[in-house]
Amino acid sequence: MSLQKPKIFSQFPDLIFGFSTKQNHNIDDKFGFNLSKSIGDDEKKVIENRSKFFAEFDLGLENVVIQKQTHSSIINFVDKFVNNLEGDALITKTKNLGLAVSTADCTNIYIYDSKEKVIAAIHSGWEGTEKKILAKTIQKLKDDFNSNPQNLFVYFGPSISQQNYEVGKEFLNKFDKKYLTQNGEKYLLDLKAANKDMLINLGVPNSQIEISEICSFENPNFHSYRRDKRNSGRAFGVIAIKGSNE
């Protein structure tokens, strides 16, 4: 049902992480274990899917914060469950409180501060990357949570690869040319590299960054809007810290 802890997070027994995959490839479930309520899927089925996925990590529906993602640079700090937020990054220090990112190709990034015991989850498609939401999240961790980039461990979940992410020439005005490879009259955009460079430039050690090699577009076990258009479901990546808040 899901990918479990990546190598970069496996060294921390108090850290919870999972990323959902597609399932139930049949005519009764065209979205394949979709976790989003906003794409026209049956809401009861979505809630059942979420409950089943969260239970893998001993979390419940009221233990995971899911915000309405708007391709913004809005960062929300949460210390308890809420269900009415809009934004594209979440931060918490609260134990047993999951942070979710919904994705179907977009870059999704998860951060753990091993010293200050803070986690963050970021949705960064091309708009979020252009707005530097990841860099702003790192800066907020430094300013508000005393985070040192040297103590941050970062994982990029499955997302679309550069070779499958075609964009128009207008993106030459949005991104440094080093992230764009010409492909006929179009260009191929490397969002992972753009986001990784933000981390490196802010002092996160390269050895503490892991990028999934899974391309959501190429791998049929993962949701991809570019591939499936209106028939695409949405995956969740969830990060949490186990333990007592006392």
C-alpha positions in Angstrom: 0.0 0.0 0.0 2.8 2.4 0.7 6.5 3.1 0.6 8.0 3.1 4.1 10.8 5.0 5.6 13.5 6.0 3.1 17.1 5.4 4.0 17.7 8.9 5.2 15.0 8.6 7.8 15.6 5.0 8.8 18.3 6.0 11.3 15.7 7.8 13.5 13.4 5.3 15.3 11.1 8.1 16.5 10.3 9.2 13.0 7.3 8.0 11.1 7.1 8.3 7.3 5.1 6.7 4.5 4.1 7.5 0.9 1.0 5.9 -0.6 0.8 4.0 -3.9 -2.0 3.1 -6.3 -4.1 0.1 -5.6 -7.3 -1.7 -6.7 -6.7 -1.4 -10.4 -10.3 -2.3 -11.4 -13.3 -0.6 -13.0 -14.9 0.1 -9.6 -11.9 2.2 -8.5 -10.6 4.1 -11.5 -8.5 6.4 -9.3 -6.6 3.6 -7.6 -6.5 4.3 -3.9 -7.0 8.0 -4.2 -6.6 10.1 -1.0 -8.0 13.4 -2.3 -11.5 14.7 -1.8 -11.1 17.3 -4.6 -11.0 15.3 -7.8 -14.6 13.9 -7.9 -14.0 10.6 -6.2 -16.5 9.2 -3.8 -15.9 10.9 -0.5 -16.8 7.9 1.6 -14.2 5.9 -0.3 -11.6 8.6 0.1 -12.1 8.7 3.9 -11.8 4.9 4.0 -8.6 5.0 2.0 -7.1 7.7 4.3 -8.1 5.7 7.4 -6.5 2.6 6.0 -3.3 4.4 5.0 -2.9 6.3 8.3 -3.5 3.1 10.3 -0.3 1.7 8.9 1.6 4.2 11.0 -0.7 4.0 14.1 -2.3 7.4 13.1 -5.9 8.2 12.7 -8.0 10.6 10.7 -7.7 13.2 13.5 -3.9 12.8 13.8 -2.9 14.0 10.4 -3.1 17.6 9.2 -4.2 17.9 5.5 -4.3 21.4 4.1 -5.8 22.7 0.9 -2.8 23.2 -1.3 -2.9 26.3 -3.5 0.6 26.4 -5.2 1.6 29.2 -2.8 4.5 30.0 -0.6 2.2 29.9 2.5 3.8 28.0 5.5 1.6 27.0 8.4 2.8 25.9 11.9 0.4 23.5 13.7 0.5 22.2 17.3 -2.7 20.3 17.1 -5.1 18.8 14.5 -6.9 21.4 12.3 -8.8 20.8 9.1 -9.3 24.3 7.6 -5.9 25.4 6.5 -4.7 26.6 3.1 -1.1 26.5 2.2 1.7 24.4 0.8 4.0 23.8 3.8 3.4 22.5 7.3 5.6 22.6 10.4 5.1 21.0 13.8 6.9 20.0 17.0 3.9 18.0 18.3 4.4 14.3 18.7 2.1 11.9 17.0 0.7 14.6 14.7 1.2 13.8 11.1 1.8 16.3 8.3 0.5 15.3 4.8 1.4 16.4 1.3 -1.0 15.6 -1.5 0.7 14.9 -4.9 0.3 13.5 -8.3 3.7 14.5 -9.9 4.6 17.6 -7.9 7.8 17.7 -5.9 7.1 16.8 -2.3 9.7 17.3 0.4 10.0 16.2 4.0 12.3 17.6 6.7 13.4 16.4 10.1 15.5 18.5 12.5 17.2 15.8 14.5 18.3 18.2 17.3 15.2 20.4 17.8 12.8 17.6 17.0 10.8 19.6 14.4 9.3 18.3 11.1 8.1 19.9 8.0 6.3 18.8 4.9 6.3 20.8 1.6 4.4 20.7 -1.6 6.5 22.4 -4.3 5.3 22.2 -7.9 6.8 24.6 -10.4 4.9 27.6 -8.9 6.0 26.7 -5.3 9.5 26.2 -6.6 9.5 29.5 -8.4 8.3 31.1 -5.1 11.0 29.3 -3.2 8.7 27.8 -0.7 11.4 25.3 0.4 13.9 28.0 1.1 11.3 30.0 3.0 10.5 26.9 5.1 14.2 26.4 5.9 14.4 30.1 6.9 11.3 29.8 9.1 12.8 26.7 10.8 16.0 28.8 11.5 14.1 31.9 12.7 11.3 30.4 14.7 12.6 27.0 15.8 16.4 27.5 16.2 17.1 25.0 13.5 20.6 24.6 12.2 20.7 23.5 8.6 23.5 21.1 9.6 21.0 19.1 11.6 18.3 18.8 8.9 17.6 15.6 7.1 15.6 15.9 3.9 13.7 13.4 1.7 12.2 14.1 -1.7 9.3 11.7 -2.3 8.4 10.2 -5.7 7.5 12.8 -8.3 7.9 13.5 -12.0 11.4 13.3 -13.5 12.9 16.0 -15.6 12.8 13.8 -18.8 9.0 13.7 -18.5 8.3 17.3 -17.3 7.9 19.3 -20.5 7.2 23.0 -20.2 7.0 26.0 -22.6 9.7 28.6 -23.4 8.1 31.1 -20.9 9.8 29.1 -18.2 13.1 30.6 -19.3 11.9 33.7 -17.5 11.0 31.7 -14.3 14.0 29.5 -13.7 17.8 29.5 -14.2 18.7 27.9 -17.5 20.7 25.2 -15.7 17.4 23.6 -14.7 16.0 23.6 -18.3 17.0 21.3 -21.1 15.8 22.1 -24.6 13.6 19.5 -26.2 12.6 20.7 -29.6 10.5 23.8 -29.2 9.8 22.9 -25.5 12.0 22.5 -22.4 12.4 19.9 -19.7 12.4 21.3 -16.2 14.3 19.8 -13.3 12.4 20.8 -10.2 14.3 18.4 -8.0 17.6 20.0 -8.8 16.2 23.5 -8.3 14.9 22.5 -4.8 18.1 20.6 -3.9 20.2 23.6 -4.7 18.1 25.7 -2.3 19.0 23.3 0.4 22.7 23.2 -0.4 22.8 27.0 -0.6 21.3 27.3 2.8 23.8 24.9 4.4 22.0 21.5 4.4 24.7 18.9 3.9 24.5 17.0 0.6 24.9 13.7 2.6 21.7 14.5 4.5 19.5 14.8 1.4 17.9 11.8 -0.3 15.9 12.1 -3.6 13.6 9.3 -4.6 14.5 7.9 -8.0 10.9 6.9 -8.7 9.3 8.9 -11.5 5.6 9.2 -10.8 4.9 9.6 -14.6 6.8 6.4 -15.6 5.8 4.1 -12.7 2.2 2.9 -13.0 2.0 2.3 -9.3 2.1 6.0 -8.6 -0.4 8.7 -9.3 0.4 11.0 -12.2 -1.7 13.9 -13.4 0.5 14.4 -16.5 -0.1 10.8 -17.4 -3.7 10.1 -16.4 -5.2 13.7 -16.5 -8.7 13.6 -15.0 -8.4 10.0 -14.1 -5.5 10.7 -11.8 -5.9 10.2 -8.1 -3.6 11.8 -5.5 -1.0 10.2 -3.2 -0.1 11.3 0.3 3.3 11.6 1.9 3.0 11.7 5.7 5.6 12.5 8.3 5.3 12.4 12.1 7.3 12.1 15.3 6.4 9.3 17.7 6.5 9.9 21.5 5.1 11.8 24.4 4.5 15.6 24.3 5.1 15.9 28.1 
